[in-house]
Amino acid sequence: MLLTNKAGRINGMPAFQKTATRQILAALLTCLFSMNLIAANGTNNSGRSDYDLDNDGLIEINDLGDLDEIRNNLDGKTLYKAKLGCPTLAADKIDGCNGFELTTDLDFDTNADGIMDAKDTYWDEGYGWFPIGSRKAPFSAILQGNGYVIKNLYTHLPYESKVGLFSVTNNATITQLGLVGHLGSVTGSTSVGSFIGLAFNTHLSSSFNSIDVNATNDRSSTGGLIGFTQAEVSISNSINSGTVKGATAAGLVGNSDRSKLSITNSLNIGVIKTFAEAQGRQAGLLGKGARSPNVIHSYWAKDLSRQMHSTGATESTGYVGLDSSILRCAIHPDSSSENSTCISSDGAAEELSSGLILYQGWDNSIWDFGTPEQLPGLKFSHRIIRDSDADGAIDELDTWPSSPAASLDHDKDGYPDYWSINCDAACIRDSGLTLDKFPNNPLIWLDDDNDDLPDICDAACLTSGLTADNKLNDTDNDGIINSIDDDDNNNGEKDVDRDNDGLIDIDSLTKLNAMRFQLQGYGLRLAEEAEMSTEGCPIVIIQRKSQPRCHGYELTKDLDFDTNNDGKIDAADTYWNADKNGSGQGWLPIGMKYGPFSTVFQGNGHVIKNLYINRPNGYSVGLFGETANASIQKVGLVGKLGSITGKYKVGSFIGQATDTHLDASFNDLDVKATDSYSGGLIGQVISGVVISNSLNNGSIQSSTSGGLVSSCGYSRNEHSDITIINSMNTGLVKGSIEDKRIQAGLLGYGCISNVTHSYWATDLSQQSSSDDAKESTGYIGLDSSILRCATHANTNSSNSQCVSSDGEAEGLNGPLNLFKDWDSAIWDFGTREQLPSLKFDN
């Protein structure tokens, strides 16, 4: 037989397999209900004799049981299959009931213990609430919230689509309802929204969401209020302040494909996030779909949402993004430069093309604009629902309603239980608050070393039987403080971060290889499925809780790919990696298309010797294949046995780089692309790359090649930005035998460059030009004899005979200040026979 829980759901079965069985069960339950609904006393099994006490055609929802029962009465005409008390056409001019109304706040933390777990009625093995309605049987009625809120709605169905309070609605109205609570969240695969997963012909009005909404599918649609809309859908006078995460994600609606969507007088102040493998777009209000949505006088906070754009945004209808300071400042509808100092007369302060009328037509009977420090709130007869600080907690549930850092203090000791999920290090610092490591005990709060002993324990604390921590900053209390203890938890194994600086120690090729299994540098994972170790990593706040986490890697010694030290790279070496023909492919680059290396790699002046890569058909080839939001510092690639070969986008350090900083690093290895795009340091730059104080001495070969970087932008028709400071190429740059398209001293082509005081040796590189070279910024090619001759920074004709007074000897239009502002703490200029080299502590 089928075993069901209190919500009529099937136990012992994964969520994504339950749907068909649930439909069968629903039919059986309907039969049972119809056979045994009315008791002898004339009331149904809920104990009510009247379901619509105020005769307004809306059945009263008094508790979560009633709310759950809506799934069996989707048209709003009955509840528990009964309609006692619903009006009749003759008496009240209303033909029966047509929906539901809340009569009180509801809370899914049913035992009120501040935890969502198996002790709560709707936990359902961790899946939580199952959304109401389906594609075949949608919710098609009214839900009137009457200004009440549903607290801590928890739904975790990562393999189910169409997820929210309601799964699917059609010909439905939801109004005056709030979804709030610290424990609440909605998670699904795709078409995920707090109120509705998929909406047809639905109107959502005067409603508020502050819980987080998450979609797991890499092609998902996620909205703060509605995941996906079709047919005619409207949203009016509504707010989202919850965090929204998905592939295509937006503040109010994720996707409005094939939909006639209308949004009026509404607002998003929640953060919009995505994930690395996602294939979609993120936006302030509307993700994608309708190219001409009817959005009127509706806004998103650009700074809070972290989004600068929204699909179809236009000033002409007041559909714009604004900084939250402007949204707070205006304290009445129809705010403009004529009646408020918050708004500029020409739109310049708002980054608009003309003056703005903010909150145009917003109704004072619906909205409360508060003070200039508050964001607008929805006004109801008995409360105002507002999230003044946009931290995802409404003011009435927020201990610190004016601070975005925190909201909950369960033990009421004045210290927050956790940080708001979007509060970063600066936010924490500026808050002036201290996290409560003991959120259920008002006597204690501080435990910096996470040893479960309070750092401060007064007389009342000691009297209660607690023990004070008498060895601060010493997690294992062994008498050695964490900063010098190489085994912080005293488990007999060396910490992965022995100096507690947040950088995992790399002292072997095995650990270097392991970086590919944790591309963010949070901890050391030695194999793809291995457990991640964070021992020794600093204690930081992650998802609101304190736990150890590192933020990158550091070399603690030189490494050598000639692992048997026989002077050859062959099958006897660990990273030979033979192909099916026995040829060595060598090192597999770290970070690929949907998983770039995205953290710090600190070389500490160490070198990696004899790095060997032979992948003539490989894309994005180098020590790192692809990087994004990464930093590589103070490392050298050297060794006569080393070389880097790929087909396309090949660099010694990085094949393809986005938002990456390469600093104080050098390459001596030869780099070759069998097709195109080889650079001495980086093959191809997508955007936002900085190279500083770095040097290439290896030869570079391909049809398009550059001494430091081959190209910028995704294609020949796209250009992107790069900054190069105080760097140099002395390596030979040449084309392939078949194709010598573009060769250049520093940069190949396509770069919107900001290159200062950086040089290439024209004779050694055999290149006389470089993309966008400028004498005015010191981006020039010089003969190596000049580069050797200068033995200090800021070399010019007044302090050296190495450079001319008019630039003529260097082939320039004016005098040269060579190695201008090059730092002698970083560079060693050697003798007049030597080229500059990088200087490290070791």
C-alpha positions in Angstrom: 0.0 0.0 0.0 1.0 3.6 -0.4 2.2 5.3 2.8 1.5 9.0 3.0 2.4 11.8 5.4 0.1 14.5 6.8 0.1 16.4 3.5 -1.0 13.3 1.6 2.5 12.9 0.1 4.2 9.7 -0.7 7.1 8.7 1.5 10.3 6.8 0.5 10.3 8.2 -3.0 12.5 10.9 -4.6 10.5 14.1 -5.3 11.0 13.9 -9.1 9.4 10.4 -9.2 6.4 11.3 -7.1 4.3 13.2 -9.5 2.5 10.4 -11.4 1.9 8.4 -8.2 0.6 11.5 -6.5 -2.0 12.1 -9.3 -3.3 8.5 -8.8 -3.4 9.0 -5.1 -5.3 12.3 -5.4 -8.0 10.6 -7.4 -8.3 7.9 -4.7 -8.4 10.5 -1.9 -11.2 12.4 -3.8 -13.3 9.3 -3.8 -12.7 8.7 -0.1 -13.5 12.3 0.7 -16.8 12.2 -1.2 -17.8 9.0 0.6 -17.1 10.3 4.1 -17.2 14.1 4.3 -20.4 14.9 6.2 -20.8 13.7 9.8 -24.1 13.1 11.6 -24.2 16.6 13.0 -24.2 18.2 9.6 -20.6 19.5 9.7 -17.7 18.2 7.7 -14.5 16.7 9.1 -12.9 20.1 9.6 -15.5 20.8 12.3 -17.0 23.9 10.5 -20.6 24.5 9.8 -19.9 27.7 7.8 -16.9 28.1 5.5 -17.6 31.7 4.5 -18.6 33.6 7.7 -18.6 37.0 6.0 -20.5 35.8 2.9 -18.0 37.4 0.5 -17.6 34.3 -1.6 -14.1 33.5 -0.2 -13.6 30.5 2.0 -11.7 31.3 5.2 -8.2 29.7 5.5 -7.5 29.5 9.2 -4.4 27.3 9.4 -1.8 25.4 7.3 -4.1 22.4 7.0 -6.7 24.6 5.3 -4.0 26.0 3.0 -2.8 22.5 2.1 -6.4 21.4 1.4 -6.7 24.0 -1.4 -4.8 21.5 -3.7 -7.9 19.4 -3.6 -10.3 22.3 -4.3 -8.5 24.2 -7.0 -11.5 26.2 -8.3 -12.3 27.8 -5.0 -15.8 26.5 -4.8 -15.3 24.2 -1.9 -12.8 23.3 0.9 -12.7 19.7 2.1 -15.2 19.2 -0.7 -17.7 21.2 1.3 -19.3 24.6 0.6 -21.4 25.1 3.7 -22.0 28.9 4.2 -21.1 29.9 0.7 -23.5 32.5 -0.6 -26.3 31.7 -3.0 -27.2 33.7 -6.0 -30.6 34.7 -4.8 -29.6 35.8 -1.4 -26.3 37.6 -2.0 -26.0 38.0 -5.7 -22.9 35.8 -5.5 -23.1 32.4 -7.0 -21.3 30.3 -4.4 -17.7 30.6 -3.4 -14.9 31.4 -5.9 -11.8 31.5 -3.8 -10.1 31.7 -0.4 -8.9 34.3 2.1 -6.5 34.2 5.0 -7.8 35.1 8.4 -4.4 35.0 10.1 -0.7 34.7 9.6 0.5 31.2 8.9 3.9 29.7 9.9 5.6 26.6 8.5 7.9 26.5 11.5 5.0 24.7 13.1 6.8 24.1 16.5 8.2 27.6 16.6 11.7 26.4 17.5 13.5 28.5 14.9 14.6 25.5 12.9 13.1 23.9 9.8 13.4 20.1 10.3 11.6 16.8 10.7 9.8 18.2 13.8 7.8 20.5 11.6 4.6 19.3 10.0 5.4 20.0 6.4 9.1 18.9 6.4 8.3 15.9 4.3 11.8 14.3 4.4 13.4 17.6 3.5 11.3 18.3 0.4 9.1 20.7 2.3 5.9 22.2 0.9 4.6 20.6 -2.4 3.3 23.4 -4.7 -0.4 23.6 -5.3 -1.7 22.9 -8.8 -0.3 21.3 -11.9 -0.3 21.9 -15.7 -3.4 19.7 -16.1 -5.1 20.9 -13.0 -4.0 24.5 -12.2 -5.1 26.7 -9.4 -8.0 28.7 -10.9 -9.5 30.8 -8.1 -8.8 33.8 -5.8 -6.4 33.8 -2.9 -7.0 36.9 -0.8 -4.3 37.4 1.7 -5.9 40.3 3.6 -2.5 41.7 4.4 -1.5 38.5 6.3 1.8 36.7 5.7 2.9 33.1 5.3 6.1 32.7 7.2 8.9 30.3 6.5 7.5 28.7 3.4 10.1 26.0 2.7 10.2 24.1 -0.6 13.2 22.1 -1.7 12.5 20.2 -5.0 15.7 20.6 -7.0 14.5 18.1 -9.7 11.0 19.4 -10.1 9.9 22.2 -12.5 7.2 24.8 -11.9 7.9 25.4 -8.2 6.5 28.0 -5.8 3.6 28.3 -3.3 1.6 27.5 -6.4 3.0 25.3 -9.1 0.7 26.4 -12.0 -2.1 28.9 -12.0 -4.7 29.8 -14.7 -7.5 32.3 -14.4 -6.3 33.0 -10.9 -5.9 36.1 -8.6 -3.5 36.4 -5.7 -3.6 39.6 -3.7 -2.5 41.2 -0.5 -0.3 38.4 0.6 3.3 38.3 2.0 5.9 35.5 1.9 8.4 36.1 4.6 10.6 34.5 7.3 14.2 33.7 8.0 13.7 30.0 7.4 11.9 30.3 4.2 13.2 29.5 0.7 11.9 28.0 -2.6 14.1 25.7 -4.7 13.2 23.9 -7.9 14.8 22.9 -11.2 13.3 25.5 -13.5 10.2 27.8 -13.7 10.7 28.8 -10.1 9.0 31.7 -8.3 8.1 32.4 -4.7 4.4 32.7 -5.4 4.0 30.9 -8.7 6.2 28.6 -10.8 4.2 28.9 -14.1 1.3 31.4 -14.5 -1.3 31.7 -17.2 -4.0 34.4 -17.2 -3.2 35.4 -13.6 -3.1 38.6 -11.6 -0.8 39.1 -8.7 -1.3 42.3 -6.8 -0.3 44.1 -3.5 2.0 41.2 -2.6 5.4 41.0 -1.1 8.2 38.3 -1.1 11.3 38.3 1.0 12.3 34.7 0.9 15.1 33.3 -1.4 14.2 31.7 -4.7 16.6 29.2 -6.3 16.7 27.2 -9.5 19.2 24.4 -10.1 19.0 23.8 -13.9 21.6 25.5 -16.0 18.8 26.7 -18.4 16.3 27.6 -15.7 13.9 30.5 -15.4 13.7 32.1 -11.9 11.7 35.1 -10.7 11.3 36.7 -7.4 7.5 36.5 -7.7 6.8 34.3 -10.8 9.1 31.9 -12.6 7.5 31.7 -16.0 4.5 33.5 -17.5 2.3 32.6 -20.5 -0.9 34.1 -21.9 -2.0 37.3 -20.1 -0.4 37.9 -16.7 -0.3 41.1 -14.7 1.6 42.1 -11.6 0.8 45.3 -9.8 1.8 47.1 -6.5 4.2 44.2 -5.5 7.7 43.9 -4.2 10.5 41.3 -4.1 13.3 41.6 -1.6 14.4 38.0 -1.7 17.6 36.8 -3.4 16.9 35.2 -6.7 19.4 32.7 -8.2 19.2 30.8 -11.5 20.4 30.7 -15.1 17.8 33.2 -16.3 16.9 35.1 -13.1 15.2 38.4 -12.5 13.6 40.3 -9.6 9.9 39.8 -10.5 9.6 37.4 -13.5 12.2 35.1 -14.8 10.8 34.4 -18.3 7.7 35.8 -20.1 8.0 33.8 -23.3 4.8 33.9 -25.5 3.2 36.0 -22.8 1.4 39.3 -22.7 2.9 40.6 -19.5 1.9 43.7 -17.6 3.8 45.1 -14.6 2.6 48.2 -12.9 3.9 50.1 -9.9 6.2 47.4 -8.6 9.7 47.1 -7.3 12.6 44.7 -6.9 15.3 45.3 -4.2 16.5 41.7 -4.0 19.9 40.4 -5.2 20.0 38.5 -8.6 22.6 35.8 -8.8 23.7 33.1 -11.3 26.1 30.2 -11.2 29.1 29.4 -13.3 27.6 26.8 -15.7 24.4 28.8 -16.3 23.3 29.6 -19.8 20.9 32.6 -19.5 20.7 36.2 -18.4 20.1 38.1 -15.2 18.1 41.2 -15.0 16.6 43.7 -12.6 12.9 43.0 -13.1 12.3 40.8 -16.1 14.6 38.1 -17.3 13.7 37.3 -20.9 10.8 36.5 -23.2 8.5 39.3 -24.2 10.4 41.9 -26.1 7.9 44.6 -25.5 6.5 44.0 -22.0 4.0 46.5 -20.7 6.0 47.7 -17.6 4.9 51.0 -16.2 6.4 53.0 -13.3 8.3 50.0 -12.0 11.8 50.0 -10.7 14.7 47.9 -9.6 17.5 48.9 -7.3 20.7 48.6 -9.4 23.1 48.6 -6.4 21.1 46.1 -4.4 20.1 43.7 -7.2 23.6 44.1 -8.8 21.9 44.4 -12.1 22.3 47.3 -14.5 19.7 46.1 -17.1 16.3 44.6 -17.4 14.6 43.2 -20.6 12.6 45.9 -22.4 13.5 48.7 -19.9 12.5 52.1 -21.2 12.4 55.6 -19.7 9.3 56.4 -21.6 7.1 54.3 -19.3 9.1 54.7 -16.1 10.6 51.2 -16.3 14.1 52.0 -15.1 16.8 50.9 -12.6 17.9 53.4 -9.9 20.2 53.4 -7.0 18.5 52.5 -3.7 19.5 55.8 -2.2 17.1 57.5 -4.7 14.4 55.0 -4.1 14.7 55.6 -0.3 15.0 59.4 -0.6 11.6 60.0 -2.2 8.9 59.9 0.4 5.8 60.5 -1.7 4.4 59.5 -5.0 5.0 61.6 -8.1 8.4 62.8 -6.8 10.3 65.0 -9.2 12.8 67.9 -9.2 9.9 70.3 -8.7 8.9 68.8 -5.3 11.9 66.9 -4.1 15.6 67.3 -3.8 16.0 63.5 -4.4 15.5 63.8 -8.1 17.6 65.7 -10.7 15.9 68.0 -13.2 17.7 66.5 -16.2 18.0 62.9 -15.2 21.8 63.0 -15.1 22.1 61.9 -11.4 19.9 58.9 -12.2 21.9 58.1 -15.4 18.8 58.8 -17.5 18.4 61.0 -20.5 15.7 63.3 -19.0 14.0 64.2 -15.7 12.2 61.5 -13.8 8.9 61.4 -12.0 9.5 58.8 -9.4 6.6 56.6 -8.1 4.3 58.2 -10.7 0.7 57.2 -10.0 1.6 55.1 -6.9 -1.4 55.1 -4.6 -1.0 56.4 -1.1 -3.7 54.1 0.1 -1.6 51.1 -1.0 2.0 52.3 -0.4 3.7 53.8 2.6 6.9 55.7 1.6 8.3 55.9 5.1 11.3 58.1 5.9 14.2 59.0 3.6 16.1 56.1 5.1 13.4 53.5 4.2 12.3 51.8 1.1 8.6 51.8 0.2 6.3 49.3 2.0 2.8 47.9 1.3 0.1 49.3 3.5 -2.7 47.1 4.9 -5.4 47.7 7.5 -3.4 46.2 10.3 0.3 46.5 9.2 2.8 47.8 6.8 5.0 45.2 5.2 8.4 46.8 4.5 12.0 45.7 4.2 13.7 49.0 5.0 17.3 47.8 4.7 16.7 45.3 1.9 18.2 42.4 3.8 15.4 39.9 3.0 13.7 40.3 6.4 10.6 42.5 6.8 10.9 45.2 9.5 8.5 43.5 11.9 10.7 40.4 11.9 14.0 42.3 11.8 15.9 43.0 15.1 18.0 45.6 13.1 15.6 47.0 10.5 18.0 49.8 9.6 21.0 47.6 9.2 21.5 45.3 6.1 24.0 43.2 8.0 21.7 41.1 10.2 18.1 40.6 11.2 17.7 37.7 13.7 18.6 37.6 17.4 16.9 34.4 18.7 18.2 34.7 22.3 17.8 38.5 22.4 21.3 39.2 23.7 22.0 42.0 21.2 24.3 39.9 19.0 23.0 38.6 15.6 22.6 34.9 15.0 24.0 35.1 11.5 24.9 37.7 8.9 22.5 38.5 6.0 23.3 36.3 3.1 24.4 39.3 0.9 26.5 41.0 3.6 30.1 41.0 2.6 33.2 41.7 4.7 32.8 45.5 4.3 29.1 45.3 5.3 30.1 43.2 8.4 32.8 45.7 9.4 30.6 48.7 9.0 27.7 47.2 10.9 29.5 47.5 14.3 27.9 44.1 15.2 29.5 40.9 16.5 28.2 37.5 15.5 26.7 35.4 18.2 28.4 32.0 18.1 26.0 30.8 20.8 22.6 32.0 19.4 20.5 30.0 21.8 22.2 31.2 25.0 21.9 34.9 26.0 24.9 34.7 28.4 27.6 34.1 25.8 28.3 35.1 22.2 32.0 35.3 21.3 34.1 32.3 20.1 36.7 33.5 17.6 38.6 30.2 17.4 35.5 28.0 17.1 36.5 25.7 19.9 32.9 25.9 21.4 34.2 27.7 24.5 33.1 31.2 25.1 35.9 33.8 24.8 34.1 36.0 27.3 32.4 34.4 30.2 31.2 36.6 33.1 30.1 35.6 36.6 26.6 34.7 35.4 28.1 32.6 32.7 30.4 30.7 35.1 27.7 30.2 37.6 25.5 28.6 34.9 28.2 25.8 34.5 29.9 27.1 31.4 33.7 27.0 31.0 35.6 30.0 29.7 38.1 29.7 26.9 41.5 30.3 28.5 43.5 29.6 25.3 42.3 32.1 22.8 42.9 31.8 19.1 43.8 28.1 19.7 41.2 25.9 18.2 42.5 22.6 19.6 43.6 24.3 22.9 47.1 22.7 22.7 48.9 25.8 23.8 50.0 26.7 20.2 48.0 29.6 18.6 46.5 28.9 15.3 48.8 31.2 13.3 51.8 29.1 14.1 50.1 25.7 14.7 50.4 23.5 11.6 47.7 21.1 13.0 44.9 23.4 14.3 42.5 20.6 15.1 45.1 18.2 16.5 44.0 15.3 14.3 47.6 14.3 13.5 47.5 15.6 9.9 49.2 18.8 8.7 46.8 21.7 7.9 46.2 22.4 4.3 46.9 26.1 5.2 49.7 25.9 7.8 50.2 29.6 8.1 46.5 30.4 8.3 46.7 33.1 5.6 43.8 31.7 3.6 46.0 30.2 0.9 46.3 26.5 0.7 49.9 25.3 0.6 51.0 23.7 -2.6 54.2 21.8 -2.0 53.9 19.0 -4.6 52.7 18.4 -8.2 50.0 16.3 -6.7 48.5 19.3 -4.9 49.1 21.5 -7.9 47.0 19.0 -9.9 44.4 19.0 -7.2 43.6 22.7 -7.7 41.4 21.6 -10.7 39.0 19.9 -8.2 38.4 23.1 -6.3 38.6 26.0 -8.7 37.6 28.6 -6.1 40.3 27.7 -3.6 37.9 27.1 -0.7 39.8 24.0 0.4 42.0 21.1 -0.8 40.3 18.3 -2.7 42.8 15.7 -3.9 40.4 14.0 -6.3 37.1 14.9 -8.0 34.9 13.0 -5.5 37.2 13.4 -2.5 36.1 15.3 0.6 37.4 18.9 0.8 39.8 19.6 3.6 39.8 23.2 5.1 42.0 22.5 8.1 44.0 25.6 9.0 41.9 27.9 6.8 40.6 31.1 8.5 37.2 31.2 10.0 34.9 33.2 7.8 31.1 33.7 7.4 29.6 31.4 4.7 25.9 31.3 4.1 25.5 33.2 7.4 27.5 30.8 9.5 31.1 30.7 10.7 33.3 28.0 9.2 36.8 27.6 7.9 37.4 28.5 4.3 40.4 29.5 2.2 40.4 31.7 -0.8 43.3 30.4 -3.0 46.6 28.6 -3.2 50.3 29.3 -2.7 53.5 27.6 -3.7 55.7 26.8 -0.8 58.5 25.3 -2.8 59.8 25.0 -6.4 58.1 22.2 -8.4 59.6 20.1 -11.3 57.7 18.1 -14.0 60.9 16.1 -14.6 59.7 14.0 -11.7 62.5 11.4 -11.8 65.2 14.0 -12.4 66.7 12.2 -15.4 66.9 15.2 -17.6 64.1 14.0 -19.9 60.3 14.3 -20.1 59.0 10.9 -21.0 56.8 8.0 -19.9 58.9 7.7 -16.8 57.5 11.1 -15.5 54.3 11.3 -13.6 52.5 13.8 -15.8 53.5 12.3 -19.2 49.9 11.4 -19.9 50.3 9.2 -23.0 47.6 9.3 -25.7 46.4 6.1 -27.4 49.6 6.2 -29.6 51.9 6.5 -26.6 52.8 10.1 -27.3 52.9 12.3 -24.2 50.2 14.9 -23.9 51.7 16.3 -20.7 49.9 18.5 -18.3 46.2 19.0 -18.6 45.4 22.7 -18.1 43.4 23.7 -15.0 40.0 25.2 -15.6 37.8 24.6 -18.6 34.9 26.4 -20.3 32.2 25.9 -17.6 34.7 25.8 -14.8 37.4 28.5 -15.0 40.0 28.8 -12.3 38.6 31.6 -10.2 40.8 32.4 -7.2 44.3 33.3 -6.1 47.5 31.5 -7.1 50.4 33.0 -5.2 53.8 31.8 -6.3 55.8 33.4 -3.5 58.7 33.7 -5.9 58.9 30.0 -6.6 59.3 28.5 -10.0 57.5 25.6 -11.8 60.2 23.8 -13.8 59.8 21.9 -17.1 56.1 22.4 -17.5 55.3 20.2 -20.6 52.1 20.4 -22.6 51.8 18.8 -26.0 48.1 19.1 -27.0 48.2 20.2 -30.7 44.4 19.9 -31.0 43.7 21.5 -27.7 41.8 24.8 -27.0 42.6 27.1 -24.1 46.0 25.7 -23.3 48.5 26.8 -20.6 49.2 26.1 -17.0 45.6 27.3 -16.6 43.2 26.6 -19.4 40.7 29.4 -18.5 40.5 31.9 -15.7 37.8 34.2 -14.5 38.1 36.5 -11.5 41.5 35.1 -10.8 44.9 36.4 -9.6 48.2 34.9 -10.4 51.3 36.4 -8.6 55.0 35.9 -8.2 55.5 32.7 -10.1 58.0 31.7 -12.8 57.7 29.0 -15.6 61.2 27.8 -16.4 63.2 24.8 -17.6 64.9 23.6 -20.8 62.6 20.6 -21.0 59.4 22.6 -20.8 57.2 23.9 -23.6 53.5 24.7 -24.3 51.7 23.5 -27.4 48.1 23.7 -28.2 45.9 24.5 -31.2 44.0 27.6 -30.3 44.3 30.2 -27.5 47.6 29.1 -26.0 49.7 31.0 -23.4 52.3 29.9 -20.9 50.2 30.9 -17.9 46.7 31.1 -19.3 44.9 30.0 -22.5 41.9 32.3 -22.1 41.5 35.0 -19.4 38.6 37.0 -18.1 38.8 39.5 -15.2 42.2 38.2 -14.2 45.3 39.8 -12.8 48.8 38.4 -13.6 51.4 40.1 -11.5 55.2 39.8 -11.0 55.5 36.6 -13.0 57.8 35.4 -15.8 57.9 32.8 -18.5 61.0 31.2 -20.2 59.1 28.4 -22.0 58.4 28.3 -25.7 54.7 28.7 -26.6 53.2 27.4 -29.8 49.6 27.3 -31.3 49.3 25.0 -34.2 46.4 27.1 -35.5 46.1 30.6 -33.9 46.3 32.9 -30.9 49.5 32.2 -28.9 50.8 34.7 -26.4 53.9 34.6 -24.2 51.8 34.9 -21.1 48.1 34.7 -22.1 46.6 33.4 -25.3 43.4 35.3 -25.5 41.9 38.0 -23.3 38.1 38.2 -23.1 37.8 41.3 -20.9 39.1 42.9 -17.7 42.7 41.6 -17.7 45.6 43.3 -16.0 49.3 42.3 -16.5 51.8 44.1 -14.3 55.5 43.7 -13.6 55.7 40.6 -15.8 58.1 39.3 -18.3 58.2 36.9 -21.2 61.4 35.4 -22.5 60.1 32.4 -24.3 59.5 32.2 -28.1 55.9 32.4 -29.4 54.7 30.9 -32.6 51.3 30.8 -34.4 49.4 32.5 -37.2 48.4 35.2 -34.7 50.9 35.8 -31.9 52.0 38.4 -29.4 54.9 38.7 -27.0 52.6 38.9 -24.0 49.0 38.5 -25.4 47.8 37.3 -28.8 44.4 38.8 -29.0 41.5 40.5 -27.1 37.8 39.7 -27.6 35.8 36.7 -28.5 36.3 37.2 -32.3 38.1 39.4 -34.8 35.1 41.7 -34.8 35.0 42.1 -31.0 37.6 44.1 -29.0 38.0 44.1 -25.3 40.0 45.9 -22.6 43.4 45.1 -21.2 45.8 46.9 -18.9 49.5 46.3 -19.0 51.9 48.0 -16.6 55.7 47.9 -16.4 56.1 44.7 -18.3 58.3 43.4 -21.1 58.8 40.8 -23.9 62.2 39.7 -25.0 61.1 36.5 -26.6 61.0 35.7 -30.4 57.6 36.2 -31.9 57.0 34.4 -35.2 54.2 33.1 -37.4 53.5 29.5 -38.5 55.1 28.3 -41.7 51.8 28.2 -43.4 50.2 31.4 -42.0 51.9 34.6 -40.7 48.8 36.6 -40.2 49.6 38.9 -37.2 52.8 38.9 -35.1 53.4 41.7 -32.6 55.9 42.7 -30.0 53.5 42.8 -27.0 49.8 42.6 -28.1 48.5 40.9 -31.2 45.2 42.6 -32.1 41.7 43.6 -30.9 42.8 45.1 -27.7 41.4 48.3 -26.2 44.6 48.8 -24.4 45.9 50.8 -21.5 49.6 50.0 -21.8 52.0 52.1 -19.8 55.9 51.9 -19.6 56.0 48.5 -21.2 58.5 47.4 -23.8 59.4 44.7 -26.3 62.9 44.1 -27.6 62.6 44.7 -31.4 65.7 42.8 -32.3 65.1 39.7 -30.1 61.3 39.5 -30.9 62.0 40.3 -34.5 59.0 42.6 -34.4 58.9 46.3 -35.1 55.2 46.9 -34.1 52.6 46.0 -31.6 48.8 46.7 -31.5 48.0 50.3 -30.6 51.5 51.1 -29.4 51.8 54.7 -28.1 55.0 56.6 -27.4 53.0 59.0 -25.2 52.4 56.2 -22.6 55.8 54.5 -22.9 54.4 51.6 -24.9 57.2 51.1 -27.4 59.7 48.7 -28.9 63.4 49.2 -28.3 66.6 47.4 -29.3 67.7 45.1 -26.5 71.0 46.9 -26.2 69.1 49.9 -24.9 67.1 47.7 -22.5 70.3 46.2 -21.2 72.2 49.5 -20.9 69.8 51.1 -18.4 70.7 50.0 -14.9 68.0 51.8 -12.9 64.4 53.0 -13.1 63.6 56.4 -14.7 66.6 56.3 -17.0 66.8 59.4 -19.2 69.4 61.5 -20.9 70.0 63.6 -17.8 71.2 60.6 -15.7 72.4 58.1 -18.3 74.2 57.9 -21.6 72.0 54.9 -22.6 69.2 57.1 -24.0 69.3 60.1 -26.3 68.1 63.5 -25.5 65.8 63.8 -28.5 64.7 60.1 -29.0 66.3 59.9 -32.4 68.7 57.0 -31.5 65.6 55.0 -30.3 63.6 55.9 -33.4 61.2 58.0 -31.3 59.7 61.4 -31.8 60.9 62.7 -28.4 63.1 62.0 -25.4 62.6 58.7 -23.5 62.3 58.1 -19.8 63.1 54.4 -19.8 61.6 52.1 -17.1 59.6 55.0 -15.7 58.3 54.2 -12.2 59.5 50.6 -12.3 59.8 49.6 -8.7 63.3 48.6 -7.5 61.7 46.5 -4.9 60.3 44.4 -7.7 62.9 44.7 -10.5 66.6 44.1 -10.5 68.2 46.0 -13.4 71.6 44.1 -13.2 74.6 45.2 -15.1 74.8 47.0 -18.5 75.0 43.6 -20.1 71.9 42.2 -18.5 68.2 42.6 -19.1 66.0 43.5 -16.1 64.8 40.6 -14.0 62.2 40.1 -11.3 63.3 40.2 -7.7 61.8 37.9 -4.9 62.6 37.4 -1.3 64.0 33.9 -2.0 
